[in-house]
């Protein structure tokens, strides 16, 4: 028995001297002071989506998506799962208390310490009646047993810290889904608006081309046009009618894609007739605000904090652990006296354990945690760099789309005048039918391209709002 304290002390000393490695240092992330193409201090992302989007039909669609989208509803369940992990990590810091009812039966050999001790005890004059030890000997216990690990080195606290950080990361993941969902609904909405306007232009051209076809037919009867001219005008009309059906199918596909985001079966999508109903400000703010505003950056930051806590917990596992195991209850070897006051027993057992033979496993766990911390930092850095570049891309897209729209408007004016001039010259015999067809086709193409440019600028504004971290202010 005298060797037991020595062994315990040696184990604790060995644990204290166990090699506990030091984690690699993660460098700090530095971002530019301002965006290359903007020097705004305020950011459009500060506006909640209810104020950024003023179109009532669009806001109704976004609200429906936020309440019905399956991916967003699944994200809520992932948050509940992460919250349960937090509760589990907190519970590890508290004692475990179990109500225990146990019964056992032992027969000790005559040449064992317990066998000899029981015989000597029964021969004592002080042991009489129910206090005599029966053979075989029952062991009955009804009471409470507890176990508690003292968090001497912060291992359990670090595990709790990691669980909390991952729960917060899950919350930011939900915010990221909200941001992406709001932007996706708005982008599809304005794509539908663009298609409506394109279909209207196509229908206008179908009417104009049908009138031109009838005019050429009349001219043919009068000998002023050929059958070839009639065929060319008719072919142009058929081509434009085919384009109308293509635009119609594109609108149907986009409506169904939008209905998927809304989590509902196919229903008509009510929408406005123009690109208004959205904030036109392109204020980007400062890059440092992205680190606090973008949900994906915040998510990566919390994952980095969790990985750091994992490293500290893995390091703390190298040191000895102290576990206390108290108990209290009724303990007896006869059922008839089990609940007698004299059968009340209590005690506590303390144990110190230190790793000796499993050091390689602990080192491996530490190396894994440390490597994951470095990966988490690189992911954080990658997300921040990507966010900065996304903002720059959308700022340039808005600026360039504005210039393209201005030039396209001038082109439309020239082509509109050109179509009228070509008709007049054709009627006067100074232009052939191919020139009329060509100018009409060029006008149709330019009109559709002009709408496409407006759509790209609108979507770029939406993407800038998302890239800056706007749109997730939702309960």
Secondary structure, DSSP 8 states (H G I E B T S, - for coil): -HHHHHHHHHHHHHHHTS--------------SS-TT---SSBGGGS-HHHHB--HHHHHHHHHHHHH-HHHHHHHHHHHHHHHHHHHHHHTTS-EEEEEEEEEEE---TTSHHHHHHHHHHHSTT--GGGS--SSEEEEEEEEEEEEEE-SSSHHHHHHHHHHHHHHHHHHHHHHHHHHHHHHHHHHHHHHHHHHHHHHHHHHHHHHHHHHHHHHHHHHHTTSS-HHHHHHHHHHHHHHHHHHHHHHHHHHHHHHHHHHHHTSS-------SSS-SB-----B--HHHHHHH-HHHHHHHHHHHHHHHHHHHHHHTTS-EEEEEEEEEEEESSGGGTTSGGGEEEEEEEEEE--STTHHHHHHHHHHHHHHHHHHHHHHHHHHHHHHHHHHHHHHHHHHHHHHHHHHHHHHHHHHHHHHHHHHHHHHTSS-HHHHHHHHHHHHHHHHHHHHHHHHHHHHHHHHHHHTT-S----
